[in-house]
Amino acid sequence: MAQNGSANGQFIIDDKDAGVFKVSRRAFVDDGILAAEKRKVFDRCWLYVGHESEIAKNGDFVTRNIAERNLIFNRDRSGQVNVFYNTCTHRGAFVCREKEGNSRRFQCFYHGWVFSDAGDLIEVPGRDSYCDHFNSDGSANLARVERMESYRGLYFVNFDKNAGSLYDYLGGVREYIDLVVDQGEAGMEIVGGTQQYAVDANWKLMTENSIDGYHAATTHATYMDYLANTAGSLAAVGMGGGGRQLGNGHAVIEYSAPWGRPVAQWVPAWGEDGKKDIEGIKAVLTEKYGKERAERIANMNRNILVFPNLVINDIMAITFRTFFPQAPGKMHVNAWALAPIGESEAFRERRLFNFLEFLGPGGFATPDDVEALEMCQRGYKNMEAVGWNDISKGIQRDQPATNDELQMRAFWRQWNALMTVQEAAE
């Protein structure tokens, strides 16, 4: 096996009989591979754009950059949800320069063209200078993204008009999205704003890291020590569980863990009042879903990957995270906290404390993870000597553990399938 690149043009070596799964490090550093990813992955897969709670009222909007497209995600005055390209059909300037807000219209500041919140061109300065039938075909209205669909309040876009349905695309990962969404009796909502940061590493490293149970004991040793020594931790609770591949590149690890979960796993640090609140939450879950499902929702943690780049961490708090490549060695990350609508003030405070303590930009986890990913990227400068990553852990197990690497292999197999499909133009 060559050590300085991919064998015979392959990106992965997948040999279960030999117990070997390897990924070429070219996949993390090559400009040509990134260009192909943009065409074959990001232009063809369903990509998360936002949550329904972010545009709860008619007229609400947020602007997003999704796979290098600038978009407006809004709910118009009739209540319809839309995703438009944020570009004036006149000369191309943004028609919305704010990150979020509420508006019945979008006006391009360059020449003053005005569009309704439903995307229709409604005002053109100097209209009498245009022909009578100008825009009779609607071609000057805001352009809609090729496809937009939703599941359980999560909205996705696809830039391939011929793509299959979102429902079918999600497939086996729907079960785990349901376990998250079902935590809120009145629904779920995004809390606060967006955390945004850049990482000097390839975007696929974030995918791996987000569903990797193997690195926790070493990379997050400080947090594990904190849990073991802080009054209120569930020291007797282990990290039992396992990984699953869910089709279409989606994957999950589901496991028990020693931290408090506001949905409802009590820790002594929350006191007797907190214990009563937890018992009430669990009673509601049990009545609605039955004891077995209620226990699973309350006590099991989930790191969920929706291929290619949406991670839902349902752990001591819930976070949605997306990450898009800026260059082979650079990505931009967005993260949001999710919580049940109507959650008590005390438990919302506990949830956000948990979120910031571990998942936030200055928490126990995020700085450690960023440093680890950036060290990997720097290590790939030695690619000529060591050309492959090893992702073989647990490959021959029938039931992979949480700290095995099945879920990363699921991602890479789908990525490889998409990247090795021949395009018509080729």
C-alpha positions in Angstrom: 0.0 0.0 0.0 1.4 3.4 -1.0 1.9 5.7 2.0 1.8 9.0 0.2 -1.6 9.1 -1.5 -4.6 7.1 -2.6 -4.2 3.8 -4.3 -5.2 3.7 -7.9 -7.1 7.0 -7.5 -9.3 5.7 -4.7 -10.1 7.9 -1.7 -10.8 5.0 0.7 -9.6 1.5 1.4 -12.5 -0.5 2.8 -11.6 -4.2 3.6 -13.7 -5.6 6.4 -12.2 -9.1 6.1 -8.7 -7.6 6.7 -10.0 -5.3 9.4 -8.9 -2.2 7.5 -10.6 1.1 6.7 -8.4 4.0 5.6 -9.0 7.4 4.1 -6.5 9.2 1.8 -5.2 12.4 3.4 -5.5 14.0 0.0 -9.2 14.3 0.8 -8.3 17.0 3.4 -5.8 19.1 1.4 -6.5 19.0 -2.3 -8.1 22.0 -4.1 -9.5 19.8 -6.8 -11.2 17.5 -4.3 -12.9 20.5 -2.7 -14.1 21.7 -6.1 -15.5 18.3 -6.8 -17.2 18.2 -3.3 -19.0 21.5 -4.1 -20.4 19.9 -7.3 -21.1 16.3 -6.1 -21.9 16.8 -2.4 -23.1 20.3 -1.6 -24.9 20.9 -4.9 -26.8 17.6 -4.6 -27.5 16.8 -1.0 -30.2 18.3 1.3 -28.7 21.0 3.4 -30.1 22.4 6.6 -31.1 26.1 6.3 -33.0 26.8 9.6 -35.6 26.0 12.2 -39.3 27.0 12.0 -39.0 28.9 15.3 -36.6 31.3 13.8 -39.3 32.6 11.5 -42.3 32.1 13.8 -44.2 35.2 12.9 -45.4 36.3 9.5 -42.8 38.7 8.1 -39.9 37.1 10.0 -36.7 36.4 8.1 -33.1 35.4 8.6 -30.3 35.5 6.0 -28.0 32.5 5.6 -25.0 31.5 3.5 -25.5 27.9 2.5 -22.8 26.3 0.3 -21.6 29.7 -0.9 -25.2 30.8 -1.8 -26.6 33.8 0.0 -30.2 33.1 0.9 -33.2 34.6 2.6 -35.2 32.2 4.8 -38.6 33.8 5.6 -42.2 33.5 6.4 -44.3 35.8 4.3 -47.5 37.7 5.2 -49.6 34.8 4.2 -47.7 32.4 6.5 -45.9 30.6 3.7 -42.2 29.7 4.3 -39.8 30.6 1.4 -36.1 30.5 0.6 -35.0 33.1 -1.9 -31.6 33.8 -3.4 -30.5 37.1 -1.8 -29.7 38.8 -5.0 -31.5 41.6 -6.9 -32.7 40.5 -10.4 -31.6 43.9 -11.7 -27.8 44.0 -11.1 -27.2 41.4 -8.4 -26.8 43.3 -5.1 -28.3 42.0 -1.9 -31.9 42.9 -1.4 -31.6 42.1 2.4 -28.5 43.2 4.3 -29.7 42.4 7.8 -29.0 39.0 9.5 -32.6 38.8 10.8 -35.8 40.8 11.3 -39.4 41.3 10.3 -40.3 42.9 7.0 -43.1 42.9 4.4 -40.7 43.9 1.7 -37.0 43.8 0.6 -35.5 46.7 -1.1 -32.2 46.7 -3.1 -30.3 49.8 -1.9 -28.4 50.1 -5.3 -31.3 51.1 -7.6 -34.2 50.8 -5.3 -36.1 47.8 -6.7 -38.6 46.5 -4.2 -39.7 43.0 -3.7 -42.6 41.7 -1.5 -41.9 39.1 1.2 -43.4 36.6 -1.2 -40.6 37.5 -3.7 -42.7 39.5 -6.2 -41.2 42.6 -7.8 -43.6 45.4 -6.7 -41.8 48.6 -7.3 -39.3 49.7 -10.0 -38.1 53.4 -10.0 -38.6 54.8 -13.5 -41.1 52.1 -14.4 -42.3 54.1 -17.4 -38.9 53.6 -19.1 -39.5 49.8 -19.3 -41.7 48.1 -21.9 -45.3 47.5 -21.1 -44.9 43.7 -20.6 -41.8 44.0 -18.4 -41.8 41.1 -15.9 -45.1 39.7 -17.2 -43.4 36.3 -17.0 -42.2 36.8 -13.4 -38.5 36.5 -14.4 -37.6 39.7 -12.5 -39.1 38.4 -9.2 -36.7 37.0 -6.6 -35.4 33.6 -7.5 -36.5 30.8 -5.3 -34.0 28.1 -4.3 -34.5 25.0 -6.5 -36.0 22.8 -3.7 -37.1 23.4 -0.1 -38.7 20.9 2.2 -39.1 20.4 5.9 -39.3 17.7 8.5 -40.5 18.2 12.1 -39.8 21.9 11.9 -36.3 21.6 10.3 -36.1 23.2 6.9 -33.6 22.0 4.2 -32.7 23.2 0.7 -31.4 21.3 -2.3 -29.8 23.0 -5.3 -30.6 20.0 -7.5 -34.2 20.4 -8.8 -34.2 16.7 -9.6 -33.3 15.5 -6.1 -35.5 13.0 -4.3 -37.7 14.0 -1.4 -36.2 15.1 1.9 -38.3 12.5 3.7 -36.7 9.7 1.7 -33.2 11.3 2.0 -33.4 11.4 5.8 -34.5 7.8 6.0 -33.2 6.1 9.1 -32.1 9.4 10.8 -35.7 10.5 11.2 -36.0 8.2 14.2 -33.4 10.2 16.0 -34.7 13.6 14.9 -38.0 12.5 16.4 -36.3 11.7 19.7 -35.1 15.2 19.9 -38.2 17.0 18.7 -40.5 14.9 21.0 -38.8 16.4 24.0 -41.0 19.5 23.8 -44.7 19.0 24.5 -45.5 22.3 22.8 -42.6 22.0 20.2 -39.0 23.1 20.1 -37.4 26.5 19.6 -34.0 28.0 18.8 -32.7 29.9 21.9 -30.9 33.2 21.5 -28.7 33.8 18.5 -26.1 32.1 16.4 -22.6 31.1 17.5 -20.2 31.6 14.6 -16.5 30.8 14.3 -13.9 29.6 11.9 -11.6 26.6 12.2 -8.4 26.2 10.2 -9.2 22.6 9.3 -11.0 20.6 6.6 -14.8 20.5 7.1 -14.9 16.7 7.1 -12.8 16.7 10.3 -15.6 18.4 12.0 -18.0 15.7 10.8 -15.8 13.0 12.2 -15.2 14.8 15.5 -18.9 15.5 16.1 -19.8 11.8 16.1 -16.6 10.4 17.6 -16.9 8.8 21.0 -13.3 7.6 20.9 -11.6 11.0 21.6 -13.6 12.1 24.7 -11.5 10.4 27.3 -8.3 12.0 26.2 -9.2 15.2 24.4 -11.8 16.1 27.0 -10.0 14.6 30.0 -10.4 17.9 31.9 -14.2 17.8 31.6 -14.3 14.1 32.6 -12.2 14.9 35.7 -14.6 17.8 36.4 -17.6 15.5 36.3 -15.9 13.0 38.5 -14.9 15.6 41.2 -17.9 17.9 41.1 -20.7 17.4 43.5 -23.8 16.4 41.6 -22.2 14.3 38.9 -23.6 10.8 38.3 -20.3 9.1 38.8 -21.9 5.6 38.6 -23.3 6.3 35.1 -21.0 5.0 32.4 -20.8 5.7 28.7 -22.6 2.6 27.5 -24.2 2.6 24.1 -23.2 2.2 20.5 -23.0 3.5 17.0 -25.4 3.0 14.1 -25.2 3.8 10.4 -28.6 5.0 9.1 -28.2 5.0 5.3 -27.4 7.9 2.9 -24.3 8.7 5.0 -26.3 9.5 8.2 -25.1 8.0 11.5 -25.5 8.3 15.2 -23.9 7.3 18.5 -26.5 6.8 21.3 -25.2 6.3 24.9 -25.7 6.9 28.6 -23.5 9.6 30.3 -22.9 11.1 33.7 -24.2 14.6 33.2 -27.6 16.1 33.9 -30.1 16.4 31.1 -32.9 18.9 31.5 -35.2 16.7 29.5 -34.9 14.7 32.2 -31.9 13.2 33.9 -31.4 14.6 37.4 -28.1 15.3 39.1 -27.8 16.1 42.8 -26.4 19.5 42.0 -29.9 20.6 40.9 -31.3 19.9 44.4 -34.6 18.5 45.5 -36.6 21.2 43.6 -34.9 20.2 40.5 -35.6 16.6 41.2 -39.3 17.3 41.5 -39.2 19.2 38.2 -37.4 16.3 36.5 -40.0 13.8 37.8 -42.7 16.0 36.4 -41.1 16.2 33.0 -40.5 12.4 32.9 -44.1 11.7 33.9 -45.4 13.8 31.0 -43.1 11.9 28.6 -44.2 8.5 30.0 -47.8 9.4 29.7 -47.4 10.5 26.1 -44.9 7.9 24.8 -44.8 5.0 27.2 -42.1 4.1 29.8 -39.5 2.6 27.4 -39.5 5.5 24.9 -39.7 8.1 27.8 -36.6 6.5 29.4 -34.8 6.6 26.0 -35.6 10.3 25.4 -34.7 11.2 29.0 -31.6 9.2 29.8 -29.9 8.5 26.5 -27.6 10.9 24.7 -27.3 11.2 20.9 -24.7 12.6 18.5 -26.5 12.6 15.2 -25.1 13.3 11.8 -27.4 14.3 8.9 -25.1 13.9 5.9 -23.2 15.8 4.9 -22.8 18.6 7.5 -25.7 18.9 10.0 -24.8 17.6 13.5 -27.4 17.5 16.2 -25.9 16.9 19.6 -28.6 15.9 22.1 -26.4 15.6 25.1 -26.3 17.7 28.3 -28.0 20.3 26.1 -29.1 20.3 22.4 -27.1 22.0 19.7 -27.5 22.2 16.0 -24.3 22.7 14.1 -23.5 23.2 10.5 -20.0 23.7 8.9 -19.1 24.7 5.3 -15.7 24.7 3.6 -14.0 27.9 2.8 -10.8 26.3 1.6 -9.4 22.8 1.9 -7.9 23.8 5.3 -10.6 26.2 6.5 -14.3 26.0 7.5 -17.0 28.2 8.9 -19.1 26.9 11.7 -22.6 27.9 12.8 -24.2 26.6 16.1 -27.5 27.1 17.7 -29.1 26.0 21.0 -32.4 24.2 20.9 -34.9 23.8 23.8 -38.5 22.9 24.5 -41.1 25.7 24.1 -42.5 26.6 27.5 -39.6 25.1 29.5 -39.5 26.5 33.1 -37.2 29.4 33.7 -35.1 27.3 36.1 -34.6 24.5 33.6 -33.9 26.9 30.7 -31.1 28.4 32.9 -29.7 24.9 33.6 -29.9 24.0 29.9 -28.0 27.1 28.8 -25.4 26.7 31.5 -24.8 23.1 30.3 -24.7 24.3 26.7 -22.1 27.0 27.5 -20.1 24.9 29.9 -19.4 22.2 27.4 -20.5 23.2 23.9 -20.0 27.0 23.9 -17.0 28.7 22.3 -15.3 29.0 25.7 -16.6 25.7 27.1 -14.7 22.5 28.0 -15.3 20.9 24.6 -15.1 23.4 21.7 -11.6 24.8 22.3 -10.2 21.3 22.7 -11.9 20.1 19.6 -10.8 23.0 17.5 -7.2 22.6 18.6 -7.3 18.8 17.8 -8.7 19.4 14.3 -6.2 22.2 13.5 -3.4 19.9 14.7 -4.7 17.2 12.3 -4.7 19.7 9.4 -1.1 20.8 10.2 -0.1 17.1 10.5 -1.3 16.6 6.9 1.8 18.5 5.8 3.5 15.2 6.3 1.3 13.5 3.8 4.1 12.4 1.6 5.4 10.2 4.4 2.1 9.2 6.0 -0.7 9.4 3.4 -3.7 7.6 5.1 -5.9 8.1 8.1 -7.0 4.9 9.9 -10.7 4.5 10.7 -10.7 0.8 11.4 -11.7 0.7 15.0 -14.6 -1.8 15.5 -14.8 -2.7 11.8 -15.3 -6.4 12.6 -17.7 -6.1 15.5 -21.3 -7.0 15.0 -22.4 -4.4 17.5 -19.9 -1.5 17.5 -19.4 0.4 20.7 -19.8 4.2 21.2 -16.0 4.6 21.0 -15.7 2.6 17.8 -15.6 4.3 14.3 -18.6 2.8 12.5 -20.4 6.1 12.2 -17.3 7.8 10.6 -17.1 4.9 8.1 -20.8 5.4 7.2 -20.0 9.1 6.4 -17.0 8.2 4.3 -18.7 5.4 2.3 -21.4 7.9 1.2 -18.9 10.6 0.5 -16.8 8.2 -1.5 -19.9 7.0 -3.5 -20.8 10.6 -4.4 -17.3 11.6 -5.2 -16.6 8.7 -7.5 -19.8 8.9 -9.6 -18.9 10.1 -13.1 -20.6 13.3 -14.1 -22.2 13.6 -17.5 -19.7 16.4 -18.4 -16.8 14.2 -17.6 
